[in-house]
Amino acid sequence: MRRRTLRVPERGEVWQVDFGITQKVRPALVISIPYGDADRALIGVVPHTMATRGSQFEVSVPTRFLEEGAFLVQGIQALPPKYFLRRLGILTPDQLRQVEKGLLRWQGILSR
């Protein structure tokens, strides 16, 4: 059963997100900025996976609230707020920058 969030998830927060049947419920980092009244109510996230492969696009960020694994920047997607179940924690600014750098590398905006 899905629960609706009482507040909109914010950039840098890690939430338990319902990705549906194909990807199940898993942690994800909110990477987008807040949407406005004229925008679609979508929140950009980078999913966290424990099934790592050693890819350059898996960003490992150790935290006390996540199991061992990595944020998969190739899996970025946008979801409506109703799929965000509960907040797990917040990344530090340095941890968030690590994920941002991985995302920019994958997009070809930043070289290694």
C-alpha positions as CSV (number, residue, x, y, z in Angstrom):
1,M,0.0,0.0,0.0
2,R,1.4,3.4,-0.9
3,R,1.4,6.3,1.5
4,R,1.4,9.8,0.3
5,T,4.1,12.1,1.6
6,L,3.0,15.1,3.6
7,R,5.8,17.2,2.2
8,V,7.6,17.5,-1.1
9,P,11.0,15.8,-1.1
10,E,13.9,18.2,-1.4
11,R,17.3,18.1,-3.2
12,G,19.9,16.1,-1.3
13,E,17.4,14.0,0.6
14,V,17.3,10.2,0.2
15,W,13.8,8.7,0.2
16,Q,12.4,5.3,0.0
17,V,10.6,5.4,-3.4
18,D,8.2,3.0,-5.1
19,F,9.5,2.5,-8.6
20,G,6.8,0.0,-9.5
21,I,6.9,-3.6,-10.4
22,T,10.0,-3.5,-12.6
23,Q,12.3,-1.8,-10.0
24,K,10.5,-2.3,-6.7
25,V,10.8,-0.1,-3.7
26,R,14.3,1.2,-3.2
27,P,16.2,4.3,-1.9
28,A,16.7,7.2,-4.3
29,L,18.5,10.5,-4.0
30,V,16.5,13.6,-4.9
31,I,18.6,15.5,-7.4
32,S,16.2,18.1,-8.9
33,I,15.2,21.5,-7.6
34,P,11.7,22.2,-6.4
35,Y,9.1,22.6,-9.1
36,G,6.9,25.7,-9.5
37,D,3.2,26.2,-10.1
38,A,3.6,26.1,-13.9
39,D,5.8,23.1,-13.9
40,R,4.9,19.4,-13.9
41,A,4.9,17.9,-10.4
42,L,7.9,15.7,-11.0
43,I,10.9,15.0,-8.8
44,G,14.2,13.9,-10.4
45,V,15.9,11.1,-8.6
46,V,19.0,8.9,-8.8
47,P,18.2,5.3,-7.6
48,H,20.5,3.5,-5.1
49,T,21.4,-0.1,-5.9
50,M,23.1,-2.8,-3.9
51,A,23.8,-4.8,-7.1
52,T,26.9,-2.9,-8.1
53,R,29.0,-3.9,-11.2
54,G,32.0,-1.6,-10.8
55,S,30.7,0.8,-13.3
56,Q,32.2,4.3,-13.5
57,F,28.6,5.6,-13.2
58,E,28.0,4.0,-9.8
59,V,28.7,6.5,-7.1
60,S,29.4,5.0,-3.7
61,V,28.5,7.3,-0.9
62,P,28.7,5.6,2.6
63,T,26.0,6.8,5.0
64,R,24.6,5.5,8.2
65,F,21.1,5.2,6.7
66,L,21.9,3.2,3.5
67,E,23.2,-0.4,3.1
68,E,26.4,-0.8,1.1
69,G,25.9,0.0,-2.6
70,A,25.9,3.0,-4.9
71,F,23.8,5.6,-6.6
72,L,23.4,4.6,-10.3
73,V,23.5,7.9,-12.2
74,Q,22.5,6.1,-15.4
75,G,19.2,5.4,-13.8
76,I,18.0,9.0,-13.3
77,Q,14.3,9.5,-13.7
78,A,11.4,11.8,-12.7
79,L,8.5,10.7,-10.6
80,P,5.4,12.4,-9.1
81,P,5.5,13.0,-5.3
82,K,2.9,10.2,-4.6
83,Y,5.7,7.5,-5.1
84,F,7.9,8.9,-2.3
85,L,7.2,6.8,0.8
86,R,9.4,8.1,3.6
87,R,12.6,10.1,4.0
88,L,15.7,8.0,5.0
89,G,18.2,10.8,5.5
90,I,20.1,13.7,3.9
91,L,23.4,13.6,2.1
92,T,26.1,16.1,3.1
93,P,27.0,18.8,0.5
94,D,30.2,16.9,-0.3
95,Q,28.3,13.6,-0.7
96,L,25.8,15.3,-3.0
97,R,28.6,16.8,-5.1
98,Q,30.1,13.3,-5.6
99,V,26.8,12.2,-7.2
100,E,26.4,15.4,-9.2
101,K,29.9,14.9,-10.6
102,G,29.1,11.3,-11.6
103,L,25.9,12.5,-13.3
104,L,27.8,15.2,-15.2
105,R,30.4,12.7,-16.3
106,W,27.7,10.4,-17.6
107,Q,26.1,13.3,-19.6
108,G,29.5,14.2,-21.1
109,I,29.4,17.6,-19.4
110,L,32.4,16.9,-17.1
111,S,35.4,14.8,-18.1
112,R,37.2,12.6,-15.6
